[in-house]
Amino acid sequence: MYTKFYGFSHKPFELIPNPDVMYLSETHQEALSVLLYGVYNRKGFLQISGDVGTGKSTLVQALLQKLARNVHL
């Protein structure tokens, strides 16, 4: 419905978070940077917390996209 009416190239509202259409606020950019730093420097346990709908799952999907192929999770 939205795709045709607004001329989108893909559906704007999906059940699975899509980091390709994520708006990275300053807070989200900082969280993503901290996660990347933690993974690449083997800092152990990393935690993201926040209210429902703040983008935690989408942020993790963005992290997974940015990690090098040789990183195993």
All heavy atoms as a GROMACS GRO file, in nm:
protein
  584
    1MET      N    1   0.081  -0.118   0.000
    1MET     CA    2   0.000   0.000   0.000
    1MET      C    3   0.087   0.126   0.000
    1MET      O    4   0.071   0.211  -0.084
    1MET     CB    5  -0.092  -0.006   0.123
    1MET     CG    6  -0.165   0.120   0.152
    1MET     SD    7  -0.281   0.088   0.285
    1MET     CE    8  -0.251   0.226   0.387
    2TYR      N    9   0.181   0.137   0.096
    2TYR     CA   10   0.267   0.255   0.102
    2TYR      C   11   0.364   0.259  -0.014
    2TYR      O   12   0.396   0.366  -0.064
    2TYR     CB   13   0.347   0.256   0.233
    2TYR     CG   14   0.263   0.263   0.358
    2TYR    CD1   15   0.241   0.151   0.435
    2TYR    CD2   16   0.207   0.384   0.397
    2TYR    CE1   17   0.164   0.158   0.550
    2TYR    CE2   18   0.130   0.392   0.511
    2TYR     CZ   19   0.109   0.279   0.587
    2TYR     OH   20   0.034   0.287   0.700
    3THR      N   21   0.412   0.144  -0.052
    3THR     CA   22   0.514   0.137  -0.157
    3THR      C   23   0.464   0.200  -0.287
    3THR      O   24   0.532   0.285  -0.344
    3THR     CB   25   0.553  -0.011  -0.182
    3THR    OG1   26   0.586  -0.071  -0.058
    3THR    CG2   27   0.672  -0.020  -0.275
    4LYS      N   28   0.349   0.161  -0.331
    4LYS     CA   29   0.295   0.212  -0.457
    4LYS      C   30   0.254   0.358  -0.444
    4LYS      O   31   0.287   0.441  -0.529
    4LYS     CB   32   0.177   0.127  -0.502
    4LYS     CG   33   0.124   0.164  -0.638
    4LYS     CD   34   0.013   0.070  -0.680
    4LYS     CE   35  -0.040   0.108  -0.817
    4LYS     NZ   36  -0.150   0.021  -0.859
    5PHE      N   37   0.182   0.392  -0.337
    5PHE     CA   38   0.130   0.527  -0.321
    5PHE      C   39   0.241   0.632  -0.312
    5PHE      O   40   0.235   0.736  -0.376
    5PHE     CB   41   0.040   0.534  -0.196
    5PHE     CG   42  -0.024   0.669  -0.176
    5PHE    CD1   43  -0.137   0.704  -0.247
    5PHE    CD2   44   0.030   0.760  -0.085
    5PHE    CE1   45  -0.196   0.828  -0.229
    5PHE    CE2   46  -0.028   0.884  -0.067
    5PHE     CZ   47  -0.142   0.918  -0.139
    6TYR      N   48   0.343   0.604  -0.233
    6TYR     CA   49   0.452   0.700  -0.214
    6TYR      C   50   0.570   0.677  -0.307
    6TYR      O   51   0.667   0.753  -0.305
    6TYR     CB   52   0.501   0.697  -0.068
    6TYR     CG   53   0.400   0.755   0.029
    6TYR    CD1   54   0.326   0.672   0.112
    6TYR    CD2   55   0.379   0.891   0.036
    6TYR    CE1   56   0.233   0.724   0.200
    6TYR    CE2   57   0.287   0.945   0.124
    6TYR     CZ   58   0.214   0.861   0.206
    6TYR     OH   59   0.123   0.912   0.294
    7GLY      N   60   0.567   0.571  -0.386
    7GLY     CA   61   0.675   0.544  -0.479
    7GLY      C   62   0.801   0.491  -0.413
    7GLY      O   63   0.911   0.512  -0.463
    8PHE      N   64   0.786   0.423  -0.300
    8PHE     CA   65   0.902   0.366  -0.231
    8PHE      C   66   0.957   0.248  -0.310
    8PHE      O   67   0.885   0.178  -0.378
    8PHE     CB   68   0.866   0.319  -0.091
    8PHE     CG   69   0.827   0.429   0.005
    8PHE    CD1   70   0.741   0.404   0.109
    8PHE    CD2   71   0.878   0.558  -0.009
    8PHE    CE1   72   0.705   0.503   0.198
    8PHE    CE2   73   0.842   0.658   0.079
    8PHE     CZ   74   0.755   0.631   0.183
    9SER      N   75   1.086   0.223  -0.294
    9SER     CA   76   1.148   0.109  -0.361
    9SER      C   77   1.133  -0.020  -0.278
    9SER      O   78   1.157  -0.128  -0.329
    9SER     CB   79   1.296   0.136  -0.387
    9SER     OG   80   1.363   0.161  -0.266
   10HIS      N   81   1.099  -0.008  -0.151
   10HIS     CA   82   1.076  -0.124  -0.065
   10HIS      C   83   0.974  -0.086   0.042
   10HIS      O   84   0.945   0.032   0.062
   10HIS     CB   85   1.206  -0.173  -0.002
   10HIS     CG   86   1.273  -0.069   0.082
   10HIS    ND1   87   1.351   0.030   0.029
   10HIS    CD2   88   1.272  -0.048   0.215
   10HIS    CE1   89   1.396   0.108   0.126
   10HIS    NE2   90   1.349   0.062   0.240
   11LYS      N   91   0.921  -0.185   0.111
   11LYS     CA   92   0.821  -0.160   0.215
   11LYS      C   93   0.884  -0.084   0.331
   11LYS      O   94   0.989  -0.123   0.381
   11LYS     CB   95   0.763  -0.292   0.264
   11LYS     CG   96   0.680  -0.365   0.162
   11LYS     CD   97   0.624  -0.493   0.222
   11LYS     CE   98   0.541  -0.568   0.121
   11LYS     NZ   99   0.486  -0.692   0.177
   12PRO      N  100   0.820   0.024   0.376
   12PRO     CA  101   0.880   0.105   0.483
   12PRO      C  102   0.862   0.046   0.623
   12PRO      O  103   0.936   0.080   0.714
   12PRO     CB  104   0.806   0.238   0.472
   12PRO     CG  105   0.675   0.202   0.411
   12PRO     CD  106   0.701   0.085   0.321
   13PHE      N  107   0.765  -0.041   0.643
   13PHE     CA  108   0.738  -0.095   0.776
   13PHE      C  109   0.743  -0.246   0.772
   13PHE      O  110   0.655  -0.311   0.719
   13PHE     CB  111   0.601  -0.047   0.825
   13PHE     CG  112   0.585   0.102   0.819
   13PHE    CD1  113   0.503   0.159   0.725
   13PHE    CD2  114   0.654   0.184   0.907
   13PHE    CE1  115   0.488   0.297   0.719
   13PHE    CE2  116   0.641   0.321   0.901
   13PHE     CZ  117   0.557   0.378   0.807
   14GLU      N  118   0.850  -0.302   0.828
   14GLU     CA  119   0.868  -0.447   0.830
   14GLU      C  120   0.879  -0.493   0.975
   14GLU      O  121   0.910  -0.415   1.066
   14GLU     CB  122   0.996  -0.485   0.756
   14GLU     CG  123   0.992  -0.457   0.607
   14GLU     CD  124   0.904  -0.554   0.530
   14GLU    OE1  125   0.870  -0.660   0.584
   14GLU    OE2  126   0.870  -0.521   0.416
   15LEU      N  127   0.856  -0.621   0.997
   15LEU     CA  128   0.869  -0.676   1.132
   15LEU      C  129   1.015  -0.693   1.173
   15LEU      O  130   1.050  -0.684   1.289
   15LEU     CB  131   0.796  -0.811   1.141
   15LEU     CG  132   0.645  -0.803   1.124
   15LEU    CD1  133   0.585  -0.943   1.128
   15LEU    CD2  134   0.583  -0.718   1.233
   16ILE      N  135   1.102  -0.719   1.075
   16ILE     CA  136   1.245  -0.736   1.102
   16ILE      C  137   1.313  -0.601   1.082
   16ILE      O  138   1.294  -0.536   0.980
   16ILE     CB  139   1.306  -0.841   1.007
   16ILE    CG1  140   1.238  -0.976   1.029
   16ILE    CG2  141   1.457  -0.852   1.027
   16ILE    CD1  142   1.278  -1.081   0.928
   17PRO      N  143   1.392  -0.555   1.179
   17PRO     CA  144   1.459  -0.426   1.166
   17PRO      C  145   1.548  -0.420   1.042
   17PRO      O  146   1.618  -0.515   1.010
   17PRO     CB  147   1.544  -0.417   1.293
   17PRO     CG  148   1.483  -0.513   1.387
   17PRO     CD  149   1.422  -0.621   1.305
   18ASN      N  150   1.544  -0.309   0.973
   18ASN     CA  151   1.624  -0.290   0.852
   18ASN      C  152   1.721  -0.175   0.873
   18ASN      O  153   1.682  -0.058   0.868
   18ASN     CB  154   1.532  -0.261   0.733
   18ASN     CG  155   1.607  -0.250   0.603
   18ASN    OD1  156   1.730  -0.252   0.601
   18ASN    ND2  157   1.534  -0.237   0.495
   19PRO      N  158   1.849  -0.204   0.896
   19PRO     CA  159   1.946  -0.097   0.919
   19PRO      C  160   1.971  -0.008   0.798
   19PRO      O  161   2.026   0.101   0.811
   19PRO     CB  162   2.074  -0.171   0.959
   19PRO     CG  163   2.056  -0.309   0.909
   19PRO     CD  164   1.908  -0.336   0.906
   20ASP      N  165   1.927  -0.050   0.679
   20ASP     CA  166   1.944   0.033   0.559
   20ASP      C  167   1.858   0.158   0.565
   20ASP      O  168   1.889   0.257   0.499
   20ASP     CB  169   1.911  -0.047   0.433
   20ASP     CG  170   2.010  -0.159   0.409
   20ASP    OD1  171   2.126  -0.146   0.452
   20ASP    OD2  172   1.970  -0.260   0.346
   21VAL      N  173   1.750   0.154   0.641
   21VAL     CA  174   1.661   0.270   0.650
   21VAL      C  175   1.661   0.327   0.791
   21VAL      O  176   1.568   0.392   0.834
   21VAL     CB  177   1.517   0.234   0.606
   21VAL    CG1  178   1.511   0.202   0.460
   21VAL    CG2  179   1.462   0.119   0.688
   22MET      N  180   1.768   0.305   0.863
   22MET     CA  181   1.779   0.352   1.001
   22MET      C  182   1.827   0.496   1.006
   22MET      O  183   1.920   0.534   0.936
   22MET     CB  184   1.876   0.263   1.077
   22MET     CG  185   1.899   0.304   1.219
   22MET     SD  186   2.017   0.191   1.296
   22MET     CE  187   2.029   0.265   1.456
   23TYR      N  188   1.762   0.576   1.088
   23TYR     CA  189   1.809   0.712   1.115
   23TYR      C  190   1.904   0.705   1.234
   23TYR      O  191   1.866   0.665   1.343
   23TYR     CB  192   1.693   0.806   1.147
   23TYR     CG  193   1.740   0.939   1.200
   23TYR    CD1  194   1.800   1.031   1.114
   23TYR    CD2  195   1.728   0.971   1.334
   23TYR    CE1  196   1.846   1.152   1.162
   23TYR    CE2  197   1.773   1.092   1.383
   23TYR     CZ  198   1.832   1.182   1.297
   23TYR     OH  199   1.878   1.302   1.345
   24LEU      N  200   2.028   0.740   1.212
   24LEU     CA  201   2.126   0.738   1.320
   24LEU      C  202   2.134   0.875   1.386
   24LEU      O  203   2.198   0.966   1.336
   24LEU     CB  204   2.264   0.699   1.266
   24LEU     CG  205   2.286   0.552   1.233
   24LEU    CD1  206   2.423   0.531   1.171
   24LEU    CD2  207   2.272   0.466   1.357
   25SER      N  208   2.065   0.888   1.499
   25SER     CA  209   2.077   1.011   1.577
   25SER      C  210   2.216   1.013   1.640
   25SER      O  211   2.292   0.916   1.630
   25SER     CB  212   1.970   1.014   1.687
   25SER     OG  213   1.997   0.914   1.783
   26GLU      N  214   2.248   1.121   1.706
   26GLU     CA  215   2.379   1.130   1.771
   26GLU      C  216   2.396   1.018   1.875
   26GLU      O  217   2.502   0.958   1.886
   26GLU     CB  218   2.394   1.266   1.838
   26GLU     CG  219   2.531   1.292   1.896
   26GLU     CD  220   2.545   1.432   1.952
   26GLU    OE1  221   2.482   1.525   1.900
   26GLU    OE2  222   2.619   1.447   2.050
   27THR      N  223   2.290   0.989   1.948
   27THR     CA  224   2.293   0.884   2.048
   27THR      C  225   2.312   0.747   1.984
   27THR      O  226   2.390   0.665   2.033
   27THR     CB  227   2.163   0.885   2.131
   27THR    OG1  228   2.145   1.016   2.185
   27THR    CG2  229   2.169   0.784   2.244
   28HIS      N  230   2.241   0.722   1.873
   28HIS     CA  231   2.255   0.594   1.803
   28HIS      C  232   2.396   0.578   1.745
   28HIS      O  233   2.454   0.470   1.749
   28HIS     CB  234   2.151   0.582   1.691
   28HIS     CG  235   2.012   0.559   1.741
   28HIS    ND1  236   1.922   0.661   1.754
   28HIS    CD2  237   1.950   0.446   1.783
   28HIS    CE1  238   1.809   0.612   1.801
   28HIS    NE2  239   1.823   0.481   1.819
   29GLN      N  240   2.451   0.685   1.690
   29GLN     CA  241   2.587   0.680   1.635
   29GLN      C  242   2.688   0.647   1.744
   29GLN      O  243   2.778   0.567   1.724
   29GLN     CB  244   2.623   0.814   1.570
   29GLN     CG  245   2.550   0.839   1.441
   29GLN     CD  246   2.582   0.978   1.384
   29GLN    OE1  247   2.669   1.048   1.434
   29GLN    NE2  248   2.510   1.016   1.282
   30GLU      N  249   2.670   0.708   1.860
   30GLU     CA  250   2.761   0.682   1.971
   30GLU      C  251   2.750   0.536   2.018
   30GLU      O  252   2.850   0.470   2.042
   30GLU     CB  253   2.731   0.776   2.087
   30GLU     CG  254   2.823   0.757   2.205
   30GLU     CD  255   2.795   0.853   2.319
   30GLU    OE1  256   2.712   0.944   2.303
   30GLU    OE2  257   2.857   0.835   2.425
   31ALA      N  258   2.627   0.487   2.030
   31ALA     CA  259   2.606   0.349   2.073
   31ALA      C  260   2.668   0.252   1.973
   31ALA      O  261   2.733   0.154   2.012
   31ALA     CB  262   2.457   0.321   2.090
   32LEU      N  263   2.650   0.277   1.844
   32LEU     CA  264   2.707   0.190   1.741
   32LEU      C  265   2.860   0.194   1.748
   32LEU      O  266   2.924   0.090   1.737
   32LEU     CB  267   2.657   0.231   1.602
   32LEU     CG  268   2.699   0.144   1.486
   32LEU    CD1  269   2.658  -0.002   1.507
   32LEU    CD2  270   2.639   0.197   1.357
   33SER      N  271   2.916   0.309   1.769
   33SER     CA  272   3.062   0.321   1.781
   33SER      C  273   3.114   0.243   1.902
   33SER      O  274   3.217   0.175   1.893
   33SER     CB  275   3.104   0.468   1.794
   33SER     OG  276   3.073   0.539   1.678
   34VAL      N  277   3.044   0.253   2.013
   34VAL     CA  278   3.084   0.180   2.134
   34VAL      C  279   3.075   0.030   2.110
   34VAL      O  280   3.165  -0.046   2.150
   34VAL     CB  281   2.999   0.223   2.254
   34VAL    CG1  282   3.019   0.131   2.373
   34VAL    CG2  283   3.030   0.367   2.293
   35LEU      N  284   2.970  -0.014   2.045
   35LEU     CA  285   2.955  -0.157   2.016
   35LEU      C  286   3.066  -0.206   1.923
   35LEU      O  287   3.125  -0.312   1.947
   35LEU     CB  288   2.819  -0.185   1.953
   35LEU     CG  289   2.699  -0.175   2.046
   35LEU    CD1  290   2.569  -0.186   1.967
   35LEU    CD2  291   2.706  -0.280   2.154
   36LEU      N  292   3.096  -0.131   1.818
   36LEU     CA  293   3.203  -0.169   1.726
   36LEU      C  294   3.337  -0.175   1.799
   36LEU      O  295   3.415  -0.269   1.782
   36LEU     CB  296   3.210  -0.072   1.608
   36LEU     CG  297   3.100  -0.087   1.504
   36LEU    CD1  298   3.097   0.032   1.410
   36LEU    CD2  299   3.118  -0.216   1.426
   37TYR      N  300   3.364  -0.074   1.881
   37TYR     CA  301   3.487  -0.072   1.959
   37TYR      C  302   3.495  -0.194   2.050
   37TYR      O  303   3.600  -0.261   2.058
   37TYR     CB  304   3.496   0.056   2.041
   37TYR     CG  305   3.613   0.059   2.135
   37TYR    CD1  306   3.740   0.096   2.089
   37TYR    CD2  307   3.600   0.024   2.269
   37TYR    CE1  308   3.849   0.097   2.175
   37TYR    CE2  309   3.708   0.024   2.355
   37TYR     CZ  310   3.832   0.061   2.307
   37TYR     OH  311   3.940   0.061   2.392
   38GLY      N  312   3.385  -0.224   2.118
   38GLY     CA  313   3.382  -0.336   2.210
   38GLY      C  314   3.406  -0.470   2.142
   38GLY      O  315   3.479  -0.555   2.192
   39VAL      N  316   3.346  -0.488   2.024
   39VAL     CA  317   3.363  -0.614   1.951
   39VAL      C  318   3.505  -0.627   1.899
   39VAL      O  319   3.571  -0.729   1.919
   39VAL     CB  320   3.261  -0.625   1.835
   39VAL    CG1  321   3.294  -0.742   1.744
   39VAL    CG2  322   3.119  -0.638   1.890
   40TYR      N  323   3.555  -0.524   1.832
   40TYR     CA  324   3.688  -0.533   1.772
   40TYR      C  325   3.801  -0.539   1.874
   40TYR      O  326   3.908  -0.591   1.847
   40TYR     CB  327   3.712  -0.417   1.674
   40TYR     CG  328   3.642  -0.436   1.543
   40TYR    CD1  329   3.555  -0.342   1.493
   40TYR    CD2  330   3.663  -0.551   1.467
   40TYR    CE1  331   3.490  -0.360   1.371
   40TYR    CE2  332   3.600  -0.571   1.346
   40TYR     CZ  333   3.514  -0.475   1.299
   40TYR     OH  334   3.451  -0.494   1.178
   41ASN      N  335   3.776  -0.487   1.994
   41ASN     CA  336   3.878  -0.490   2.099
   41ASN      C  337   3.851  -0.597   2.204
   41ASN      O  338   3.912  -0.594   2.311
   41ASN     CB  339   3.891  -0.352   2.163
   41ASN     CG  340   3.952  -0.254   2.066
   41ASN    OD1  341   4.070  -0.258   2.040
   41ASN    ND2  342   3.869  -0.166   2.012
   42ARG      N  343   3.760  -0.688   2.172
   42ARG     CA  344   3.729  -0.803   2.257
   42ARG      C  345   3.705  -0.763   2.402
   42ARG      O  346   3.764  -0.818   2.495
   42ARG     CB  347   3.842  -0.905   2.248
   42ARG     CG  348   3.860  -0.958   2.108
   42ARG     CD  349   3.979  -1.049   2.098
   42ARG     NE  350   3.997  -1.090   1.961
   42ARG     CZ  351   4.007  -1.216   1.923
   42ARG    NH1  352   4.003  -1.312   2.011
   42ARG    NH2  353   4.023  -1.246   1.797
   43LYS      N  354   3.615  -0.669   2.420
   43LYS     CA  355   3.585  -0.617   2.553
   43LYS      C  356   3.487  -0.703   2.631
   43LYS      O  357   3.447  -0.667   2.740
   43LYS     CB  358   3.532  -0.473   2.544
   43LYS     CG  359   3.635  -0.375   2.496
   43LYS     CD  360   3.750  -0.368   2.594
   43LYS     CE  361   3.854  -0.268   2.551
   43LYS     NZ  362   3.968  -0.264   2.640
   44GLY      N  363   3.446  -0.816   2.575
   44GLY     CA  364   3.360  -0.907   2.650
   44GLY      C  365   3.213  -0.873   2.634
   44GLY      O  366   3.165  -0.847   2.526
   45PHE      N  367   3.143  -0.869   2.745
   45PHE     CA  368   2.998  -0.850   2.745
   45PHE      C  369   2.962  -0.707   2.709
   45PHE      O  370   3.013  -0.612   2.768
   45PHE     CB  371   2.943  -0.885   2.884
   45PHE     CG  372   2.794  -0.881   2.892
   45PHE    CD1  373   2.719  -0.989   2.847
   45PHE    CD2  374   2.730  -0.771   2.943
   45PHE    CE1  375   2.581  -0.986   2.854
   45PHE    CE2  376   2.592  -0.767   2.950
   45PHE     CZ  377   2.518  -0.875   2.905
   46LEU      N  378   2.873  -0.692   2.612
   46LEU     CA  379   2.823  -0.561   2.571
   46LEU      C  380   2.672  -0.560   2.588
   46LEU      O  381   2.606  -0.658   2.555
   46LEU     CB  382   2.857  -0.532   2.425
   46LEU     CG  383   3.005  -0.537   2.388
   46LEU    CD1  384   3.023  -0.536   2.238
   46LEU    CD2  385   3.077  -0.421   2.453
   47GLN      N  386   2.617  -0.451   2.638
   47GLN     CA  387   2.473  -0.444   2.663
   47GLN      C  388   2.417  -0.314   2.606
   47GLN      O  389   2.475  -0.208   2.622
   47GLN     CB  390   2.446  -0.449   2.813
   47GLN     CG  391   2.300  -0.435   2.848
   47GLN     CD  392   2.276  -0.438   2.997
   47GLN    OE1  393   2.359  -0.488   3.073
   47GLN    NE2  394   2.165  -0.383   3.041
   48ILE      N  395   2.301  -0.328   2.542
   48ILE     CA  396   2.224  -0.213   2.496
   48ILE      C  397   2.092  -0.215   2.570
   48ILE      O  398   2.025  -0.318   2.574
   48ILE     CB  399   2.197  -0.221   2.343
   48ILE    CG1  400   2.326  -0.210   2.265
   48ILE    CG2  401   2.100  -0.114   2.299
   48ILE    CD1  402   2.391  -0.075   2.271
   49SER      N  403   2.054  -0.104   2.628
   49SER     CA  404   1.925  -0.099   2.697
   49SER      C  405   1.853   0.028   2.656
   49SER      O  406   1.914   0.127   2.615
   49SER     CB  407   1.944  -0.104   2.849
   49SER     OG  408   2.017   0.009   2.892
   50GLY      N  409   1.722   0.024   2.665
   50GLY     CA  410   1.640   0.139   2.630
   50GLY      C  411   1.494   0.100   2.627
   50GLY      O  412   1.459  -0.017   2.635
   51ASP      N  413   1.410   0.200   2.617
   51ASP     CA  414   1.266   0.177   2.613
   51ASP      C  415   1.226   0.107   2.484
   51ASP      O  416   1.301   0.105   2.386
   51ASP     CB  417   1.190   0.310   2.624
   51ASP     CG  418   1.202   0.372   2.762
   51ASP    OD1  419   1.224   0.297   2.859
   51ASP    OD2  420   1.190   0.496   2.771
   52VAL      N  421   1.106   0.054   2.485
   52VAL     CA  422   1.049  -0.011   2.367
   52VAL      C  423   1.043   0.090   2.253
   52VAL      O  424   1.002   0.205   2.272
   52VAL     CB  425   0.907  -0.064   2.399
   52VAL    CG1  426   0.840  -0.118   2.274
   52VAL    CG2  427   0.912  -0.171   2.506
   53GLY      N  428   1.090   0.047   2.135
   53GLY     CA  429   1.082   0.132   2.016
   53GLY      C  430   1.193   0.232   2.000
   53GLY      O  431   1.184   0.322   1.915
   54THR      N  432   1.300   0.221   2.078
   54THR     CA  433   1.408   0.318   2.067
   54THR      C  434   1.515   0.279   1.965
   54THR      O  435   1.608   0.355   1.941
   54THR     CB  436   1.476   0.343   2.203
   54THR    OG1  437   1.520   0.218   2.257
   54THR    CG2  438   1.381   0.409   2.300
   55GLY      N  439   1.503   0.158   1.908
   55GLY     CA  440   1.595   0.120   1.801
   55GLY      C  441   1.704   0.023   1.840
   55GLY      O  442   1.804   0.010   1.769
   56LYS      N  443   1.687  -0.047   1.950
   56LYS     CA  444   1.790  -0.141   1.996
   56LYS      C  445   1.812  -0.253   1.895
   56LYS      O  446   1.926  -0.282   1.858
   56LYS     CB  447   1.752  -0.200   2.132
   56LYS     CG  448   1.737  -0.098   2.243
   56LYS     CD  449   1.692  -0.160   2.373
   56LYS     CE  450   1.558  -0.228   2.364
   56LYS     NZ  451   1.441  -0.143   2.348
   57SER      N  452   1.706  -0.315   1.851
   57SER     CA  453   1.719  -0.427   1.756
   57SER      C  454   1.776  -0.379   1.622
   57SER      O  455   1.861  -0.446   1.563
   57SER     CB  456   1.583  -0.493   1.732
   57SER     OG  457   1.535  -0.549   1.852
   58THR      N  458   1.732  -0.264   1.578
   58THR     CA  459   1.783  -0.209   1.453
   58THR      C  460   1.931  -0.174   1.467
   58THR      O  461   2.010  -0.193   1.375
   58THR     CB  462   1.702  -0.084   1.412
   58THR    OG1  463   1.563  -0.119   1.409
   58THR    CG2  464   1.743  -0.034   1.275
   59LEU      N  465   1.970  -0.125   1.583
   59LEU     CA  466   2.110  -0.092   1.609
   59LEU      C  467   2.196  -0.218   1.604
   59LEU      O  468   2.305  -0.217   1.546
   59LEU     CB  469   2.122  -0.025   1.746
   59LEU     CG  470   2.256   0.036   1.781
   59LEU    CD1  471   2.291   0.149   1.684
   59LEU    CD2  472   2.254   0.089   1.922
   60VAL      N  473   2.149  -0.327   1.659
   60VAL     CA  474   2.223  -0.453   1.655
   60VAL      C  475   2.234  -0.502   1.510
   60VAL      O  476   2.338  -0.552   1.468
   60VAL     CB  477   2.159  -0.558   1.747
   60VAL    CG1  478   2.221  -0.695   1.725
   60VAL    CG2  479   2.174  -0.517   1.892
   61GLN      N  480   2.128  -0.489   1.433
   61GLN     CA  481   2.132  -0.527   1.292
   61GLN      C  482   2.235  -0.442   1.216
   61GLN      O  483   2.309  -0.492   1.132
   61GLN     CB  484   1.994  -0.514   1.227
   61GLN     CG  485   1.893  -0.613   1.278
   61GLN     CD  486   1.930  -0.756   1.246
   61GLN    OE1  487   1.985  -0.786   1.141
   61GLN    NE2  488   1.900  -0.845   1.339
   62ALA      N  489   2.242  -0.313   1.248
   62ALA     CA  490   2.342  -0.225   1.186
   62ALA      C  491   2.483  -0.269   1.225
   62ALA      O  492   2.575  -0.268   1.143
   62ALA     CB  493   2.318  -0.080   1.228
   63LEU      N  494   2.500  -0.308   1.351
   63LEU     CA  495   2.629  -0.358   1.398
   63LEU      C  496   2.670  -0.481   1.319
   63LEU      O  497   2.783  -0.491   1.271
   63LEU     CB  498   2.621  -0.391   1.547
   63LEU     CG  499   2.742  -0.465   1.606
   63LEU    CD1  500   2.864  -0.374   1.609
   63LEU    CD2  501   2.709  -0.517   1.745
   64LEU      N  502   2.578  -0.575   1.302
   64LEU     CA  503   2.608  -0.698   1.229
   64LEU      C  504   2.647  -0.669   1.084
   64LEU      O  505   2.733  -0.736   1.028
   64LEU     CB  506   2.489  -0.793   1.235
   64LEU     CG  507   2.454  -0.846   1.373
   64LEU    CD1  508   2.326  -0.929   1.368
   64LEU    CD2  509   2.568  -0.925   1.432
   65GLN      N  510   2.585  -0.567   1.024
   65GLN     CA  511   2.618  -0.530   0.886
   65GLN      C  512   2.758  -0.471   0.875
   65GLN      O  513   2.827  -0.490   0.777
   65GLN     CB  514   2.518  -0.425   0.835
   65GLN     CG  515   2.421  -0.476   0.737
   65GLN     CD  516   2.340  -0.362   0.676
   65GLN    OE1  517   2.359  -0.244   0.706
   65GLN    NE2  518   2.250  -0.400   0.590
   66LYS      N  519   2.800  -0.397   0.978
   66LYS     CA  520   2.928  -0.326   0.972
   66LYS      C  521   3.048  -0.411   1.012
   66LYS      O  522   3.161  -0.376   0.983
   66LYS     CB  523   2.922  -0.202   1.060
   66LYS     CG  524   2.831  -0.094   1.006
   66LYS     CD  525   2.846   0.032   1.086
   66LYS     CE  526   2.761   0.143   1.029
   66LYS     NZ  527   2.809   0.193   0.902
   67LEU      N  528   3.023  -0.522   1.079
   67LEU     CA  529   3.135  -0.605   1.122
   67LEU      C  530   3.203  -0.672   1.003
   67LEU      O  531   3.139  -0.707   0.904
   67LEU     CB  532   3.087  -0.713   1.220
   67LEU     CG  533   3.044  -0.663   1.357
   67LEU    CD1  534   2.987  -0.778   1.437
   67LEU    CD2  535   3.157  -0.597   1.429
   68ALA      N  536   3.333  -0.688   1.015
   68ALA     CA  537   3.410  -0.756   0.911
   68ALA      C  538   3.366  -0.901   0.899
   68ALA      O  539   3.314  -0.959   0.995
   68ALA     CB  540   3.559  -0.748   0.945
   69ARG      N  541   3.385  -0.957   0.784
   69ARG     CA  542   3.341  -1.095   0.757
   69ARG      C  543   3.414  -1.197   0.844
   69ARG      O  544   3.362  -1.305   0.869
   69ARG     CB  545   3.362  -1.130   0.610
   69ARG     CG  546   3.278  -1.047   0.517
   69ARG     CD  547   3.137  -1.095   0.518
   69ARG     NE  548   3.057  -1.016   0.427
   69ARG     CZ  549   2.936  -0.976   0.454
   69ARG    NH1  550   2.880  -1.006   0.567
   69ARG    NH2  551   2.869  -0.904   0.368
   70ASN      N  552   3.532  -1.162   0.894
   70ASN     CA  553   3.607  -1.258   0.975
   70ASN      C  554   3.571  -1.254   1.124
   70ASN      O  555   3.629  -1.327   1.203
   70ASN     CB  556   3.758  -1.236   0.957
   70ASN     CG  557   3.802  -1.101   1.008
   70ASN    OD1  558   3.720  -1.012   1.030
   70ASN    ND2  559   3.932  -1.083   1.027
   71VAL      N  560   3.473  -1.171   1.162
   71VAL     CA  561   3.427  -1.166   1.300
   71VAL      C  562   3.318  -1.270   1.318
   71VAL      O  563   3.221  -1.273   1.244
   71VAL     CB  564   3.373  -1.026   1.335
   71VAL    CG1  565   3.314  -1.024   1.475
   71VAL    CG2  566   3.483  -0.922   1.324
   72HIS      N  567   3.336  -1.356   1.418
   72HIS     CA  568   3.239  -1.461   1.445
   72HIS      C  569   3.162  -1.427   1.572
   72HIS      O  570   3.222  -1.396   1.674
   72HIS     CB  571   3.307  -1.597   1.462
   72HIS     CG  572   3.380  -1.640   1.339
   72HIS    ND1  573   3.316  -1.692   1.231
   72HIS    CD2  574   3.512  -1.636   1.307
   72HIS    CE1  575   3.404  -1.720   1.136
   72HIS    NE2  576   3.525  -1.686   1.182
   73LEU      N  577   3.030  -1.435   1.564
   73LEU     CA  578   2.946  -1.404   1.680
   73LEU      C  579   2.872  -1.528   1.723
   73LEU      O  580   2.833  -1.607   1.644
   73LEU     CB  581   2.845  -1.293   1.648
   73LEU     CG  582   2.906  -1.162   1.602
   73LEU    CD1  583   2.797  -1.066   1.561
   73LEU    CD2  584   2.988  -1.103   1.713
   0.00000   0.00000   0.00000
